Amino acid sequence: MSLGLVPLAIAAIGASYAALVLRGWRRRDNLMFGLLALTDALMVAWRGVNVLTGGSIIAASVLVPCMLGTVVLALLTLEFVTAFPRRPAMSPRWRAAMLAWGAIGAAIAYAMPEPSNSVDSTSILAEVVFYGPATVLVFVLGAVALRRTQQRDARLVIKILWFRWAFGFAAYTFGPALGIFEAAVWAETTFATMISFVVIGTAVLRGELFSIRSSAAEVLTIAAIAVLVMLAGGGAVIAALTYVAPGRLQLLAVLGAAFVPLGLAALGYALYPRVERRVLAGLDERRARRLAVQGEPLPADAGAAIAEARRRIASIGDGAAVRWVAGDELPAPLAPELALGEPLRRDERPDLPARFVVPALGADRVLVGAFYLDGGLVDRDTYVVARDLAARVALAVQRAQAVSELIDARRLAALGQFAAAIAHDIRTPLTSISMNVQILRRKLQLPDDDREHLDIALEELARLDRSVAEILDFAKPVKLASEAIDVAELIEAAKKNLSPVLYERGVAVRVEQTDAIDTLTVHGDRQRLRQVLTNLVDNAANASRPGAEVTLRAAATGDRHVAIEVEDHGRGIEPDDLPRIFEPFFTTRPDGTGLGLAIVHKVIRAHGGDIRVRSTLGAGSTFTITLPQPA
């Protein structure tokens, strides 16, 4: 009976590895391995409990549930090998076929007779129909995974999986034939399972930036809690129930007993942070350093928070060079991947701009920026500190942006009201002056040279009227009549509106055609978005030399938004002016009001979109607006 403690201890270690790996559950291979290890641990624990209560390890009450569990184990192993390391998940069609095949295997396993040290036809059928082919598939998919990775730990995981499945297949296939079935199952339960848990678990944890010492201490602690739960909880309850007379009272006691291990597990989970600080930190110097810098608050100011976070990450990373890159400065191909919240590593992505990139996600999981790490020591403790500080920095940046936007909104509201009042007072006399000049021009018989002065006056009055209209437009709240709009049609309309004007300036407009542009749609106000594009193209043309070309292009961004770009090769924007170009009344043109881009910015933000600009002095500018697609 005491032999049952061995499987329970092994199960506790397996469950500990599973719990640690499942922390990174957003990675498909991590999720599959965690579930795989947890299933295997439960099967081993079930065998141990039955042996502790006086049963045999090959009794029907043990073997049939474990055979059913092995079907689940096989499906999880195939999912894991398919997605390992960091590969796409199994296709839905293949998964459906695997589940149907697993159901057949489970039905055969359920129909198996009382196990013995001899061979029977149902066992042979189970091996031929499911367990044998499953083992072959593990070897085939493992060979494919082995060819596509050169990482030592990843290759070791695959080879130990082969060992685990080969050992299990041999135990259940040849054990009965050789009359050593019970001994073979004991060897598979203890020796093979323990090797698999320790080697595969440690290799996966190393791949997830755990250090060996840190992960070993954590596994041992969690394993101790798991053993306490199983022995003090499950074992004590089973022992107590032997003193209860059979009947309804014993049944109620059995049902209530299930809550004892759960309660102990909850208690262990609640106590773990304290154990980590008081016990594990003393065993692992890096963990102690990590806990010391992790809990300290960051400054409220966003800039100071970023500087302090960089200092702390560099400290735990043993001098790693740490950079903060804001969300709008991240490379376009990188942003969608970082928005998933997972770190990126150069040993898996050679094209990365840094050795290690940790995303900073703020409220609603919005990508605010990322920390780039180079050099130094990048292990699990470095990553945990960088991840936690990145999340707090993201909130600080978002808070600063919200405060800045609120201040700007109040300032602009006051400015808009003031400007609107002045514009309204100006417009009436301006209209009167314009009408009177037109009357004079018609009535007076003046030479052409003198008439030209009146024409100039009318042109200037028209320009002033447009400026007043812009001020009033900016002062009014944006009201949208939203609908689904074809992007290609929107771009073509803006191009046609400006074609005569641009022809006179000698500037061409080119729409960059792609296969996808005709399928793109956005959700917004047609007239307002046409105004936005017309304004941006007009600005681009004004910045261009005669004979130059303005390019329009559009593409889906991958997060249910569409990006529309307006690119010119003109004079570009001064670096000092870039932060101010969307401010009202800021302009570098002598004839401009400084409201064109401010209105564009206001309209795009009203649509729930964004506008950004890249510019190189003397080489041109690119304005990018992103708009939501229809729901």
QUIUR-V861702 format. One record per residue. RES is the residue in one letter. SS is DSSP state (a for helix, b for strand, c for the rest). OMEGA is omega in whole degrees, -180 to 180 (999 if undefined). Layout:
# QUIUR-V861702
<<RES,SS,OMEGA> <RES,SS,OMEGA>>
This chain:
# QUIUR-V861702
<<M,c,-179> <S,c,176> <L,c,180> <G,a,178> <L,a,-178> <V,a,176> <P,a,180> <L,a,178> <A,a,179> <I,a,179> <A,a,179> <A,a,178> <I,a,179> <G,a,179> <A,a,179> <S,a,177> <Y,a,-180> <A,a,-179> <A,a,-179> <L,a,-178> <V,a,-179> <L,a,173> <R,a,177> <G,a,-172> <W,c,-180> <R,c,172> <R,c,-174> <R,a,-178> <D,a,175> <N,a,-180> <L,a,-178> <M,a,-180> <F,a,179> <G,a,178> <L,a,178> <L,a,-179> <A,a,180> <L,a,178> <T,a,179> <D,a,180> <A,a,179> <L,a,178> <M,a,180> <V,a,179> <A,a,179> <W,a,177> <R,a,-179> <G,a,180> <V,a,-180> <N,a,178> <V,a,178> <L,a,-179> <T,c,174> <G,c,-180> <G,c,177> <S,c,-179> <I,c,178> <I,c,175> <A,c,-180> <A,a,180> <S,a,178> <V,a,-168> <L,a,-178> <V,a,176> <P,a,-179> <C,a,176> <M,a,175> <L,a,177> <G,a,180> <T,a,175> <V,a,177> <V,a,-180> <L,a,-180> <A,a,-179> <L,a,178> <L,a,179> <T,a,180> <L,a,176> <E,a,-179> <F,a,-178> <V,a,179> <T,a,-175> <A,a,-174> <F,c,-11> <P,c,177> <R,c,178> <R,c,177> <P,c,-179> <A,c,176> <M,c,-179> <S,c,180> <P,a,-179> <R,a,178> <W,a,-180> <R,a,179> <A,a,178> <A,a,179> <M,a,180> <L,a,178> <A,a,178> <W,a,178> <G,a,178> <A,a,177> <I,a,178> <G,a,180> <A,a,179> <A,a,179> <I,a,180> <A,a,-179> <Y,a,-178> <A,c,-177> <M,c,178> <P,c,178> <E,c,-176> <P,c,177> <S,c,179> <N,c,179> <S,c,-177> <V,c,174> <D,c,-173> <S,a,-180> <T,a,178> <S,a,179> <I,a,180> <L,a,179> <A,a,179> <E,a,-176> <V,a,-174> <V,a,-173> <F,a,-168> <Y,a,177> <G,a,177> <P,a,178> <A,a,178> <T,a,179> <V,a,180> <L,a,177> <V,a,179> <F,a,-177> <V,a,-180> <L,a,176> <G,a,178> <A,a,177> <V,a,179> <A,a,-179> <L,a,-179> <R,a,-173> <R,c,177> <T,c,176> <Q,c,-180> <Q,c,-175> <R,a,-179> <D,a,180> <A,a,179> <R,a,179> <L,a,178> <V,a,-178> <I,a,-178> <K,a,178> <I,a,174> <L,a,176> <W,a,180> <F,a,-177> <R,a,-177> <W,a,178> <A,a,180> <F,a,-180> <G,a,179> <F,a,180> <A,a,-178> <A,a,-176> <Y,a,-180> <T,a,-175> <F,a,179> <G,a,178> <P,a,-178> <A,a,-179> <L,a,179> <G,c,-179> <I,c,-173> <F,a,-178> <E,a,178> <A,a,-180> <A,a,180> <V,a,176> <W,a,-180> <A,a,180> <E,a,-178> <T,a,-174> <T,a,-173> <F,a,-175> <A,a,-178> <T,a,-180> <M,a,178> <I,a,-178> <S,a,-180> <F,a,-173> <V,a,-175> <V,a,-178> <I,a,-179> <G,a,-180> <T,a,180> <A,a,179> <V,a,179> <L,a,176> <R,a,178> <G,a,178> <E,c,173> <L,c,170> <F,c,169> <S,c,-178> <I,a,-177> <R,a,-179> <S,a,-178> <S,a,180> <A,a,179> <A,a,-179> <E,a,179> <V,a,-179> <L,a,179> <T,a,180> <I,a,178> <A,a,179> <A,a,177> <I,a,-180> <A,a,178> <V,a,178> <L,a,180> <V,a,-176> <M,a,-177> <L,a,-178> <A,a,180> <G,a,-177> <G,a,-177> <G,a,-179> <A,a,-180> <V,a,179> <I,a,179> <A,a,-179> <A,a,-178> <L,a,179> <T,c,-180> <Y,c,180> <V,c,-179> <A,c,178> <P,c,179> <G,c,-175> <R,a,180> <L,a,179> <Q,a,178> <L,a,178> <L,a,179> <A,a,178> <V,a,179> <L,a,179> <G,a,-178> <A,a,-179> <A,a,-177> <F,a,-180> <V,a,177> <P,a,180> <L,a,178> <G,a,178> <L,a,178> <A,a,178> <A,a,178> <L,a,178> <G,a,179> <Y,a,-179> <A,a,-178> <L,a,-172> <Y,a,179> <P,a,179> <R,a,178> <V,a,-179> <E,a,-178> <R,a,-172> <R,a,-177> <V,a,-174> <L,a,180> <A,a,178> <G,a,179> <L,a,-173> <D,c,-176> <E,a,-178> <R,a,177> <R,a,179> <A,a,178> <R,a,-179> <R,a,180> <L,a,-179> <A,a,-177> <V,a,-174> <Q,a,-172> <G,c,-177> <E,c,180> <P,c,176> <L,c,176> <P,c,-179> <A,c,-180> <D,c,-175> <A,a,-180> <G,a,179> <A,a,178> <A,a,179> <I,a,-180> <A,a,-180> <E,a,178> <A,a,178> <R,a,-179> <R,a,-178> <R,a,179> <I,a,178> <A,a,-180> <S,a,-179> <I,a,179> <G,c,178> <D,c,176> <G,c,178> <A,c,176> <A,b,-174> <V,b,177> <R,b,172> <W,b,178> <V,b,-179> <A,b,-176> <G,a,-178> <D,a,178> <E,a,-180> <L,c,177> <P,c,-176> <A,a,-179> <P,a,-174> <L,a,-173> <A,a,-179> <P,a,179> <E,a,-180> <L,a,180> <A,c,177> <L,c,176> <G,c,-179> <E,c,176> <P,c,178> <L,b,-175> <R,b,-177> <R,c,180> <D,c,174> <E,c,179> <R,c,-176> <P,c,-177> <D,c,-178> <L,c,179> <P,c,179> <A,c,-180> <R,c,-177> <F,b,-178> <V,b,-178> <V,b,-179> <P,b,176> <A,b,-179> <L,b,-180> <G,c,179> <A,a,-178> <D,a,177> <R,a,176> <V,c,179> <L,b,-177> <V,b,-178> <G,b,-180> <A,b,172> <F,b,175> <Y,b,180> <L,b,176> <D,b,177> <G,c,179> <G,c,-179> <L,c,177> <V,c,177> <D,c,-176> <R,a,-179> <D,a,177> <T,a,-178> <Y,a,-178> <V,a,178> <V,a,-179> <A,a,-180> <R,a,-178> <D,a,180> <L,a,178> <A,a,179> <A,a,-179> <R,a,176> <V,a,180> <A,a,179> <L,a,178> <A,a,179> <V,a,179> <Q,a,179> <R,a,179> <A,a,179> <Q,a,180> <A,a,179> <V,a,180> <S,a,179> <E,a,179> <L,a,178> <I,a,179> <D,a,-179> <A,a,179> <R,a,-180> <R,a,-179> <L,a,178> <A,a,179> <A,a,180> <L,a,-179> <G,a,179> <Q,a,179> <F,a,-179> <A,a,-179> <A,a,179> <A,a,179> <I,a,-178> <A,a,179> <H,a,179> <D,a,-178> <I,a,-169> <R,a,-177> <T,a,177> <P,a,180> <L,a,178> <T,a,180> <S,a,180> <I,a,-178> <S,a,-180> <M,a,-179> <N,a,178> <V,a,178> <Q,a,178> <I,a,178> <L,a,-178> <R,a,-180> <R,a,-172> <K,a,-176> <L,c,176> <Q,c,-176> <L,c,173> <P,c,-178> <D,a,-179> <D,a,180> <D,a,179> <R,a,-179> <E,a,179> <H,a,177> <L,a,178> <D,a,178> <I,a,179> <A,a,179> <L,a,178> <E,a,180> <E,a,177> <L,a,178> <A,a,178> <R,a,177> <L,a,180> <D,a,177> <R,a,179> <S,a,178> <V,a,179> <A,a,178> <E,a,179> <I,a,179> <L,a,179> <D,a,180> <F,a,-176> <A,a,-177> <K,c,173> <P,c,-178> <V,c,175> <K,c,-174> <L,c,169> <A,c,-169> <S,b,177> <E,b,174> <A,b,-175> <I,b,176> <D,b,-175> <V,a,180> <A,a,179> <E,a,179> <L,a,180> <I,a,-179> <E,a,179> <A,a,178> <A,a,179> <K,a,-178> <K,a,-179> <N,a,-174> <L,a,-175> <S,a,-180> <P,a,-178> <V,a,-178> <L,a,178> <Y,a,178> <E,a,-180> <R,a,-179> <G,c,-180> <V,c,180> <A,b,176> <V,b,-180> <R,b,176> <V,b,-178> <E,c,-176> <Q,c,173> <T,c,-180> <D,c,-173> <A,c,-170> <I,a,-179> <D,a,-179> <T,a,-175> <L,c,174> <T,b,176> <V,b,180> <H,b,-178> <G,b,180> <D,b,-173> <R,a,-176> <Q,a,-180> <R,a,-180> <L,a,175> <R,a,176> <Q,a,-180> <V,a,-178> <L,a,179> <T,a,179> <N,a,-179> <L,a,179> <V,a,179> <D,a,177> <N,a,-180> <A,a,179> <A,a,178> <N,a,-179> <A,c,-175> <S,c,176> <R,c,175> <P,c,-177> <G,c,-179> <A,c,-176> <E,b,173> <V,b,-176> <T,b,174> <L,b,177> <R,b,-180> <A,b,179> <A,b,174> <A,b,-177> <T,c,179> <G,c,178> <D,c,-179> <R,c,173> <H,b,175> <V,b,177> <A,b,176> <I,b,-177> <E,b,172> <V,b,-173> <E,b,174> <D,c,179> <H,c,-176> <G,c,-171> <R,c,-180> <G,c,-177> <I,c,177> <E,c,180> <P,a,-180> <D,a,-178> <D,a,-174> <L,a,-178> <P,c,-172> <R,c,-169> <I,c,179> <F,c,178> <E,c,177> <P,c,176> <F,c,174> <F,c,180> <T,c,174> <T,c,179> <R,c,-178> <P,c,-178> <D,c,-176> <G,c,178> <T,c,-176> <G,c,-179> <L,c,-177> <G,a,-179> <L,a,177> <A,a,178> <I,a,178> <V,a,-180> <H,a,-178> <K,a,-179> <V,a,-179> <I,a,179> <R,a,177> <A,a,178> <H,c,-175> <G,c,180> <G,c,-179> <D,b,177> <I,b,179> <R,b,179> <V,b,170> <R,b,-177> <S,b,174> <T,b,-177> <L,c,180> <G,c,-178> <A,c,177> <G,b,-177> <S,b,175> <T,b,175> <F,b,-179> <T,b,174> <I,b,176> <T,b,-177> <L,b,-179> <P,b,173> <Q,c,177> <P,c,-179> <A,c,999>>
